[in-house]
Amino acid sequence: MFWQTTRFRIDLAQPRVMGIVNVTPDSFSDGGRYNDAQAALAHCEQLVSAGADMLDIGGESSRPGAEPVGTEEELRRVLPVLEGALKLGCPVSVDTAKPDVMRAALALGVDIINDINALRSPGAEELVARHPNCGVCLMHMQGEPRSMQSDPSYLDVVAEVGRFLAARVAALRRDGVHAERIVLDPGIGFGKTASQNFELLQRQEELLALGHPLLVGWSRKSSLGTLTGRAAGDRLVASIAAALAAVQRGASIVRVHDVAATVDALKVWRAAGLPGP
């Protein structure tokens, strides 16, 4: 299985690690640490050196309760970092829900659009469909970041997430987007309770029936804190355990803060001959 992106056709025969770069002052676990282009680019270089297969760069926090950021401010934050990261020789993703930011990023040559809103903003779907090759990650979210955790409700979270993602895939396919360009994200922590997130993990194989690779992001999520009682900065072991469990259940890409530790854990996983995607 492959993921076609602007510059790279990514082989997903083995699990891949996506390194998170938050160019924001208010992300839930590392807000402010990489809030200028120089620090963010140094972090990009560090993640690639640590073994990241790709980078995901975002300029607007999507943590629960986060306030929206204007387009101009988001562009100011991310464009210099994207431009520098594109020189590092690995696939580069922009984490945004704004079509204007997507357009500017694609003009630079960005490889992947990673959208928590699954390209539902006006013009986003059409923009990606017109681009010949960029990869896209469609994520499920119930509600929007400011209020998504107020009262998440599902009759069957796995079935509802699956139906939503299937509908978004169908819309893009009608627009002519090749199936090999599409990856799906169940949206751990985005409008879900801890128990709903763990149900998605337990039944993750059901989402593979949609026929597209899965990208999952458990890194430092509050559900791990609910389970372990640990603060965001102390969830390394829980994050790695969740990443390995997701890979065992078929995830092709894990989106993480702690790249070096996750890469090492996956090396041991493969050496042990344990099942994965």
N, C-alpha and C positions, 0 to 999 in steps of 0.2 A: 504494500500500500504506500502511496506517495501523496505528498501535499505540494501542489503546484503553486508557486509564489512568483513574484515579479522577476527575481534573479535566480532563484533556486528551485529545483524539484527535490523536495526533502524526502529522503527515504525513511519511512516509519516502521521498518522491519524490526527496529529496536526502539525502546522508549526514548524520547527526546526531552531535554530540560530547557525550559524557557525562563530566562532570568528577568526578574522584575526591576524596572528602573522608574521610580516615582519622582517626577520633577515637580513636587508639590510641597506646600508647607503643612499639610493637614492629613496626610495618609495615616491609616490607623496604627501602623507599626513603625514606620520610618520617616514620617512626615518631617520635612525640613532638613534632613541629612544631605539630600542631593538637590537642593532647591536653587542651584544656579548651574549654568551650562558646564562650567569647568569641573565642578564636583561630580555632576552627573556623568560626564564623559569619562572621568577617571573611574567611576564605578562601573560603567560599561566595559572598560578595558579589563578591570579586575574580574568581572563576571565571565568574560570570554576566556581569560587566562585560567579561571577556575573550572572551565569545561562547559559553559553554557553553549547549547546548540543554536540558540536564537535569543534575541533581546526583545522585550516588550516595554515600550517607553510611553508613559502617560503623563499628562499635565493637569488632570482634574481628578481629585479624589472621588472614589465611588463608595467610600465607607458609609455605613448607616448614619443618617443624619447630616451627611455632607451637603454644604451649600454649593449651588452651581457656580461655574466659572465662565466668564464671558469669552467669546470666540477669540478676540484679540489677545487677551491675557493668556489663553491656552496656547495660541500660536507662538507668542513671545517665549513661553516656557519651553515648548517642545522642539521647535524647528531647528535651533542651533544644535541640540543634542542629537536629533535624527540625522542631521547633515554629517556630524562627526562619526556617529555610530555606523553609518553606511560605509565608512572606510575601513571597518574592522574585519571584513571578510566573512560575516555571518548574516543570516536572515534577520531583518529588523522589522518589528511590528510596531504600529502606533495604536495605542489604547485610547480610543475616542468614540464618542457618539455623534460628533458634529460633522456634517458633510463638508463644511468649509475647511475644517482641519484635515479631514480625509483627503480633500482635493489638493491642498498644499503639500501634504506628506507624499502623496502619489507623484506629484510633480518633481519631488526630490529623488524619487526612485524607491520609496519604501516598499517592502516586500509583502506586508500583511496588514490588513485592517482588522483589528480586534475590537468588536463593538458590543458593549454590555446591553445595548438596546436592539441588537440583532438586525441592524439596518432598517429600523422602522421610522427613523426621522425622515421628514420629507426630502426627497432627492438622494438619500444615501444609497438606496438599492439601485437606482438608475446609474449613479456615479460608478459604483463597483461593476455593474454589468457592462458599462462602456469600456472599462479598463480591460486590456486583453488578457492579463495573466495574474493579477495580484491575488494572493491568498486572502481568505476571509474566515474569521471565527465568529460564529453566531452563538450568542449566549442567551440563556433564559433568565429573566428577572421578573418577579411579581412586583408590580408597583414601580416606584422610582427611588433613588438612593435616600432622599430625605425622609421617606416614610415607609420604606419597604419592610422594616422589621417591626412595625407597630402591631400588626396582627396577621401574620401569614396564615393562609387557610387553603387547604386542598382536601378533596375527597380521596385522591390517590396521587401523591406528588410525582411519582415516577411516570405514571400514565399521562398526567397533564403536562409535565415537562416534555415528554416525548412527542405529544401531539403538537405542542407549540413549535418545537424544533422542526418537526416534519413539515409543518405548514410554511415555515420560513424557508426551508430548503426548496420546497415546491415553488415558492414565489421566485426565488433566484434562478431555478432551473428554467422556469417559463421565460425569464428575461435573457436566457442564453448563457448563464454562468455554468461552466463545466463542473461536473461533480467533483473532479479531482482538486478543485480550488477550495472546497468547503470543508471546514472542521467545525465540530459542535462542542459547546461547553454547557453543562447542566446548571451552572451558576450557583456553586456552593456559597451559601451565605447571602445570596441576593433574594430577599423575600422568602426565606425559609427558616424554620426553627432548627435547633440542634438535632432533634429527632428526625426531622424531615431530611436534613443533610445526610445523616447517617443512613437513612433508608435509601437515599440516592446512591450512596456508596455500596450498600449491601446488594442492591438490585441493578447496579450499573450496567451489567451485561445486557439488560433489556434495551438499553439505549443504543447498543451496538447494532441492533436490528434495523436502525435507520440507515445503515450502510455507509456511514462516514466516520472518520477518526474522531476520537474524543480527546479534548483538552480539558484538564481539571485543575482547579486552583484551591488547594486546601491550606496553603502555607499561612501559618500563624492565625488562622481564622478563629473567630470567637467560639465556634462550636467545639474546637479543641480545648479552649479555655473552660467552657462549661463542663466538659468531660474530665479534665485534669485539675482544674482549679488554678491554672497557671496564667500569668499575665502574658501579653502578646510577645514580649521579648524573651520569654522563657519557654516557648513552644517548639523549639527545634526538634526535639525527639518525637513529639507528637506529630509534627508536620511531616517528618520523614516517614514515620509509620503510616500516615494517611496516604502519602504519595506512593509508597510501595503497595499498599492495599489497592489503590486505584489502578496501578499498573497491572497487578495480579488479576484484576477484574476487567482488563482490556483497554485501559487508557493508553493513548499513544504519546501524549505530551503532558508533562506536569509543569505548571507555572509556579515558580518558587522564588523566595527571597534568598534562601541559603543554598546557593548553587553548589559550592564545593562539597558540602556534606551530602547533598542529594546525589551528586554524581558518584561519590564514593559508595553510597548505599546501593545504587543501581549496579555498580561494578561487581559488588559482592553478590547481588541478586542474580546477575547473569552468570557469574562463575559457579554459583550453586545449581544452575540449570533449572531455576524455578520458573513456573509458567508466567507468561505475560502476553502482550499483544502480538 
